Amino acid sequence: MNLKLLAALPCALIACTGNAPADATAQDAAPGAAKPFTETVVADFDSPWAMAFLPDGRMLVTEKKGEMLLVSADGKRKQVVATIPVDSAGQGALMDVVLAPDFAKSQRVYFSYSAADGGGKGVILARGRLRPDGGGGERLGEIEELFRATPFVEGNGHYSGRIAFSPDGKYLFFTNGERQKFTPAQDPKATLGKVLRLTLDGKPAPGNPLAARGFRPEIWSYGHRNLLGIAFDARGNLWEQEMGPKGGDEVNLIRPGLNYGWPNASNGSHYDGRDIPDHRAGDGYEPPKVSWNPVISPGGLMIYSGRMFPQWQGDAFIGGLSSQSLVRVDIDGTEARKGDQWPMNARIRDVEQGPDGAIWVIEDGDDGSQGRLIKLTAQQPGR
């Protein structure tokens, strides 16, 4: 049996295109419950992937085809500030975009994208500077590649490519998916299926926990599948979410040096119905804090810290792709449990917190439709 084919085909048909079971909802969600927020459509995009807020309220938005746009706070004005030569087949895209910790001074923007090179494909970490273009607008210049996944392999899936900076601003965490190849997630010589800890210049960060054991010096944790969200909470805990196989989508608390099990342990199963051993005590694999079966197909992760929804401070918000939902996870210290799941009637690719504490979501738009940017604000009394 070709395991690589089994991995690639079902993800294309199920987890990545929205053909999940109709009951793909959180166990303790209240079906049909009124949403506790008002939705306002702000703008439309062509298959958007991620967004980041500038200090002045404007936004950077990436699109699958390779364009990065600078968008006014009201969504009415857009300018292409960079066009990146991505390989956008399958799950390929211009992916994450995150401001440097010292953006106010450096104007640096970090981003990731999928590329083809030498017969293989992989995810690349890069950065540039946002500068005036001389014509009243801005452009992203001084673009430089910082890091590329190792190795580049065939296929169009599981790039991951999410970015988060450590709370002290000294280090960058970067996710590399296992590219639907299973075993690289456990391979110490591959960055695939790993969370990486890098310097701001893309070099291995000093003190990474596995280098002394023969792992590549960038690796922070391993045994991951398709890591599509990573974020720090206010206490400095690093949270990550990833797509499982048939079932078994996960939220993990990332600890240095730990093995999270894929493909040897999962709370899901192979797409042909064969079992994968569940995480169990003493197996050497770190279990997820939360898992879903049926899946939600997680597409983005944000830890909320705003004032608009004080009841949710410290909680995680996840965009649901095949589940077409916005998912909330209750976080309490180093523990987590399922919270709400609200139907959004579209694949949600990314979720971010705005400057005023509003929650912003981006629809995937990968089904040929326009992906909308939607602002979620607190319901007014009496509505």
C-alpha positions as CSV (number, residue, x, y, z in Angstrom):
1,M,0.0,0.0,0.0
2,N,1.4,3.4,-1.0
3,L,1.1,5.4,2.3
4,K,2.3,8.6,0.6
5,L,-0.5,8.4,-2.0
6,L,-3.1,7.7,0.7
7,A,-1.9,10.8,2.6
8,A,-2.0,13.1,-0.3
9,L,-5.2,12.1,-2.0
10,P,-7.6,12.3,1.0
11,C,-6.2,15.6,2.2
12,A,-6.9,17.0,-1.3
13,L,-10.4,15.5,-1.2
14,I,-11.4,16.1,2.5
15,A,-9.3,18.2,4.8
16,C,-8.3,20.8,2.2
17,T,-11.4,21.3,0.1
18,G,-14.2,21.4,2.6
19,N,-15.7,18.0,2.0
20,A,-15.6,17.1,5.7
21,P,-18.5,15.2,7.4
22,A,-21.5,17.5,8.1
23,D,-21.2,16.9,11.8
24,A,-17.6,18.3,12.0
25,T,-18.4,20.5,15.0
26,A,-16.9,20.9,18.5
27,Q,-18.4,18.5,21.0
28,D,-19.6,21.1,23.4
29,A,-20.7,23.7,20.8
30,A,-24.3,24.7,20.8
31,P,-25.7,24.2,17.3
32,G,-27.9,27.0,16.1
33,A,-26.9,29.3,19.0
34,A,-26.9,33.0,18.2
35,K,-23.5,34.4,17.5
36,P,-22.2,36.8,20.2
37,F,-20.7,39.1,17.6
38,T,-21.7,41.3,14.7
39,E,-20.1,40.5,11.3
40,T,-19.1,43.3,9.0
41,V,-17.6,42.6,5.5
42,V,-14.7,44.9,5.0
43,A,-13.1,43.8,1.7
44,D,-12.8,41.0,-0.9
45,F,-9.6,39.3,-2.0
46,D,-8.5,36.6,-4.4
47,S,-7.8,33.5,-2.2
48,P,-6.3,35.3,0.7
49,W,-4.1,33.3,3.1
50,A,-3.0,35.5,6.1
51,M,-3.1,39.1,7.4
52,A,-1.1,41.3,9.8
53,F,-2.1,44.7,11.3
54,L,0.3,47.6,11.1
55,P,0.5,50.0,14.1
56,D,-1.7,52.6,12.3
57,G,-4.5,50.1,11.7
58,R,-3.7,49.3,8.1
59,M,-3.3,45.7,7.1
60,L,-0.9,43.5,5.1
61,V,-2.8,40.6,3.3
62,T,-1.2,37.8,1.4
63,E,-3.0,36.0,-1.5
64,K,-2.4,32.5,-2.7
65,K,-1.1,33.6,-6.1
66,G,1.8,35.5,-4.6
67,E,0.7,39.1,-4.1
68,M,1.0,40.9,-0.8
69,L,-1.4,43.9,-0.4
70,L,-1.4,46.9,1.8
71,V,-5.0,47.6,2.8
72,S,-6.5,50.7,4.4
73,A,-8.1,50.2,7.8
74,D,-11.6,50.5,6.2
75,G,-10.7,48.1,3.4
76,K,-11.5,50.6,0.6
77,R,-7.9,51.1,-0.6
78,K,-5.5,48.3,-1.7
79,Q,-2.0,48.5,-3.1
80,V,0.2,45.6,-4.2
81,V,3.4,46.0,-2.3
82,A,5.2,42.8,-3.4
83,T,4.7,40.0,-5.9
84,I,6.5,36.9,-4.8
85,P,7.3,34.0,-7.3
86,V,5.5,31.3,-5.4
87,D,4.6,27.8,-6.6
88,S,0.9,27.9,-5.9
89,A,-0.2,24.4,-7.0
90,G,-2.3,22.5,-4.5
91,Q,-1.7,24.0,-1.0
92,G,1.1,26.2,-2.2
93,A,0.8,29.9,-1.7
94,L,2.2,33.2,-0.4
95,M,1.5,32.2,3.1
96,D,2.1,33.9,6.5
97,V,2.9,37.5,7.1
98,V,4.1,38.9,10.5
99,L,5.6,42.2,11.5
100,A,9.1,42.2,13.0
101,P,9.1,42.9,16.8
102,D,10.9,46.2,16.0
103,F,8.7,47.0,13.1
104,A,8.2,50.6,14.2
105,K,12.0,51.2,13.8
106,S,13.0,48.6,11.2
107,Q,9.9,48.5,9.0
108,R,10.7,44.8,8.5
109,V,8.1,42.3,7.5
110,Y,8.6,38.5,7.7
111,F,6.7,36.2,5.4
112,S,6.7,32.6,4.1
113,Y,5.9,31.0,0.7
114,S,6.1,27.8,-1.2
115,A,8.6,27.5,-4.0
116,A,9.9,24.9,-6.5
117,D,13.6,24.3,-7.0
118,G,15.7,21.4,-8.3
119,G,12.8,19.1,-8.9
120,G,11.3,19.5,-5.5
121,K,9.2,22.0,-3.5
122,G,9.3,23.4,-0.1
123,V,8.5,26.4,2.2
124,I,10.8,29.4,2.5
125,L,11.1,32.0,5.2
126,A,11.9,35.5,3.9
127,R,11.7,39.2,5.0
128,G,11.7,42.6,3.5
129,R,11.3,46.3,4.4
130,L,8.2,48.4,3.8
131,R,9.3,51.6,2.2
132,P,7.8,54.6,0.3
133,D,7.7,53.9,-3.4
134,G,8.2,57.5,-4.5
135,G,4.7,57.7,-5.9
136,G,2.7,58.2,-2.7
137,G,2.4,54.5,-2.0
138,E,4.6,51.9,-0.4
139,R,6.5,48.8,-1.5
140,L,8.2,45.8,0.1
141,G,11.9,46.1,-0.8
142,E,15.2,44.6,0.3
143,I,13.6,41.1,0.1
144,E,15.9,38.4,1.3
145,E,15.5,34.6,1.8
146,L,16.4,33.6,5.4
147,F,15.6,29.9,5.6
148,R,14.2,27.0,3.5
149,A,12.8,23.7,4.6
150,T,15.0,20.7,4.2
151,P,14.7,18.7,2.0
152,F,12.6,20.0,-0.9
153,V,10.4,17.1,-2.0
154,E,7.7,16.3,-4.6
155,G,4.1,17.1,-3.9
156,N,1.9,20.1,-3.3
157,G,0.7,19.7,0.3
158,H,1.5,20.3,4.0
159,Y,3.9,23.2,3.7
160,S,2.7,24.8,6.9
161,G,4.9,28.0,7.1
162,R,3.5,29.8,10.1
163,I,5.6,32.4,12.0
164,A,5.7,33.6,15.6
165,F,8.2,35.7,17.5
166,S,9.2,34.9,21.1
167,P,7.8,37.3,23.7
168,D,11.2,38.9,24.1
169,G,11.5,39.5,20.4
170,K,14.9,37.7,20.1
171,Y,13.8,34.5,18.3
172,L,11.5,33.4,15.5
173,F,9.5,30.2,15.5
174,F,8.7,28.7,12.1
175,T,6.6,25.6,11.2
176,N,7.6,23.1,8.6
177,G,4.9,20.6,7.5
178,E,5.8,17.0,6.8
179,R,4.7,17.4,3.2
180,Q,2.4,14.4,3.3
181,K,5.4,12.1,3.5
182,F,4.9,10.7,7.0
183,T,8.4,9.7,8.1
184,P,10.2,13.0,7.8
185,A,8.4,14.1,11.0
186,Q,10.6,11.7,12.9
187,D,13.7,12.2,10.9
188,P,16.4,14.2,12.8
189,K,18.1,15.3,9.6
190,A,14.9,16.8,8.1
191,T,13.2,20.0,9.2
192,L,9.9,18.7,7.8
193,G,7.3,18.0,10.5
194,K,9.0,20.2,13.0
195,V,8.7,23.5,14.9
196,L,11.9,25.4,14.4
197,R,13.5,28.1,16.5
198,L,15.7,30.5,14.6
199,T,17.4,33.8,15.1
200,L,15.9,36.9,13.4
201,D,18.3,36.3,10.5
202,G,17.1,32.8,10.0
203,K,20.0,30.9,11.6
204,P,19.7,28.1,14.2
205,A,19.0,29.7,17.6
206,P,21.6,29.0,20.3
207,G,20.5,26.5,22.9
208,N,18.0,24.5,20.8
209,P,17.4,21.3,22.7
210,L,18.0,18.5,20.2
211,A,21.2,19.5,18.5
212,A,23.3,17.5,20.9
213,R,21.3,14.4,20.0
214,G,22.2,14.7,16.3
215,F,19.1,16.6,15.2
216,R,19.4,19.6,12.9
217,P,20.3,22.6,15.0
218,E,17.1,24.5,14.1
219,I,14.7,22.0,15.6
220,W,12.7,22.8,18.7
221,S,10.0,20.1,18.6
222,Y,9.1,17.3,16.2
223,G,6.6,14.6,15.3
224,H,4.1,17.1,13.7
225,R,2.0,16.8,10.6
226,N,0.6,20.1,9.0
227,L,1.2,22.9,11.4
228,L,-1.1,25.8,10.3
229,G,-1.1,27.9,13.5
230,I,1.4,29.0,16.1
231,A,1.1,31.7,18.8
232,F,2.4,32.7,22.2
233,D,0.0,33.5,25.1
234,A,0.5,36.2,27.6
235,R,2.3,33.8,30.0
236,G,4.8,32.9,27.3
237,N,3.4,29.5,26.5
238,L,3.7,28.5,22.8
239,W,0.5,27.0,21.3
240,E,0.3,25.2,18.0
241,Q,-2.5,23.6,16.0
242,E,-2.3,21.1,13.2
243,M,-4.4,19.1,10.8
244,G,-4.6,15.4,11.7
245,P,-5.4,12.7,9.2
246,K,-9.0,11.2,9.2
247,G,-9.8,12.8,12.6
248,G,-7.3,13.9,15.1
249,D,-6.9,17.6,14.4
250,E,-4.8,18.9,17.3
251,V,-4.0,21.8,19.6
252,N,-0.6,21.3,21.3
253,L,1.3,23.1,24.0
254,I,4.8,23.2,22.4
255,R,7.7,22.3,24.7
256,P,11.3,22.2,23.7
257,G,12.7,18.8,22.6
258,L,9.4,16.9,22.8
259,N,8.1,14.4,20.2
260,Y,4.4,14.9,19.3
261,G,4.1,11.5,17.7
262,W,3.2,11.8,14.0
263,P,3.0,9.4,12.2
264,N,3.4,6.9,15.0
265,A,0.7,8.2,17.2
266,S,-2.5,10.2,16.4
267,N,-6.0,10.5,17.7
268,G,-7.1,10.0,14.1
269,S,-6.9,7.1,11.6
270,H,-5.5,6.5,8.1
271,Y,-7.9,7.5,5.3
272,D,-8.3,3.9,4.3
273,G,-9.6,3.1,7.8
274,R,-6.5,1.5,9.2
275,D,-5.9,2.5,12.8
276,I,-3.1,4.7,14.1
277,P,-2.3,4.1,17.8
278,D,-3.7,6.8,20.0
279,H,-1.4,8.8,22.2
280,R,-1.1,6.9,25.5
281,A,0.8,7.3,28.7
282,G,4.3,6.1,28.5
283,D,4.6,5.9,24.7
284,G,7.2,8.7,24.6
285,Y,4.9,11.0,22.6
286,E,3.4,14.2,23.9
287,P,-0.4,14.1,23.5
288,P,-2.5,17.1,22.3
289,K,-4.3,19.3,24.7
290,V,-7.4,19.2,22.5
291,S,-8.3,17.0,19.5
292,W,-11.2,16.8,17.1
293,N,-12.9,13.8,15.5
294,P,-14.6,14.6,13.2
295,V,-12.2,17.3,12.0
296,I,-12.4,21.0,12.0
297,S,-9.5,21.4,9.5
298,P,-7.8,24.2,11.4
299,G,-6.5,27.1,9.3
300,G,-5.1,29.8,11.6
301,L,-4.5,30.4,15.2
302,M,-4.8,33.6,17.4
303,I,-4.6,34.0,21.2
304,Y,-7.0,36.7,22.2
305,S,-5.9,39.6,24.5
306,G,-8.3,42.4,23.6
307,R,-10.9,44.3,25.6
308,M,-13.8,44.1,23.2
309,F,-14.5,40.5,24.3
310,P,-13.2,40.4,27.9
311,Q,-14.7,37.0,28.6
312,W,-12.4,35.5,26.0
313,Q,-9.1,37.0,27.1
314,G,-6.4,34.3,26.9
315,D,-8.4,31.9,24.8
316,A,-7.4,30.6,21.4
317,F,-9.3,31.2,18.2
318,I,-9.0,28.9,15.2
319,G,-10.2,29.3,11.6
320,G,-12.0,26.2,10.4
321,L,-11.6,25.2,6.8
322,S,-13.7,22.2,6.0
323,S,-15.8,22.9,9.0
324,Q,-16.5,26.4,7.8
325,S,-16.4,27.7,11.3
326,L,-14.7,29.9,13.9
327,V,-13.6,27.8,16.8
328,R,-12.8,29.0,20.3
329,V,-10.6,26.9,22.7
330,D,-10.6,27.7,26.4
331,I,-7.0,28.0,27.7
332,D,-6.3,27.8,31.4
333,G,-2.6,28.0,32.1
334,T,-1.1,25.0,30.4
335,E,-4.4,23.2,29.9
336,A,-7.1,23.6,27.2
337,R,-10.5,22.4,26.4
338,K,-13.1,22.9,23.6
339,G,-15.2,26.1,23.8
340,D,-17.5,27.4,21.1
341,Q,-17.8,26.7,17.4
342,W,-19.7,29.2,15.3
343,P,-20.8,28.4,11.7
344,M,-19.4,31.0,9.3
345,N,-20.7,29.4,6.0
346,A,-17.3,29.7,4.4
347,R,-13.8,28.2,4.8
348,I,-11.9,30.4,7.4
349,R,-8.2,30.6,6.5
350,D,-6.9,33.0,9.1
351,V,-8.0,34.8,12.3
352,E,-6.4,37.9,13.8
353,Q,-7.0,40.4,16.6
354,G,-7.4,44.0,15.5
355,P,-6.0,47.1,17.3
356,D,-9.4,47.8,19.0
357,G,-9.9,44.2,20.1
358,A,-12.2,43.2,17.3
359,I,-11.7,39.7,15.8
360,W,-11.0,39.6,12.1
361,V,-11.3,36.5,9.9
362,I,-10.4,35.9,6.3
363,E,-12.3,33.5,4.1
364,D,-10.2,31.1,2.1
365,G,-11.8,31.7,-1.3
366,D,-10.0,28.6,-2.6
367,D,-13.2,27.3,-4.2
368,G,-13.2,30.0,-6.9
369,S,-15.1,32.5,-4.8
370,Q,-13.8,35.8,-3.5
371,G,-12.4,35.4,0.0
372,R,-13.9,38.1,2.2
373,L,-12.3,40.0,5.1
374,I,-14.8,40.2,7.9
375,K,-14.6,42.2,11.2
376,L,-16.3,40.7,14.2
377,T,-17.4,43.1,16.9
378,A,-19.3,42.7,20.2
379,Q,-23.1,42.6,19.9
380,Q,-24.8,45.7,21.1
381,P,-27.3,45.3,24.0
382,G,-30.8,44.5,22.9
383,R,-29.8,43.0,19.5
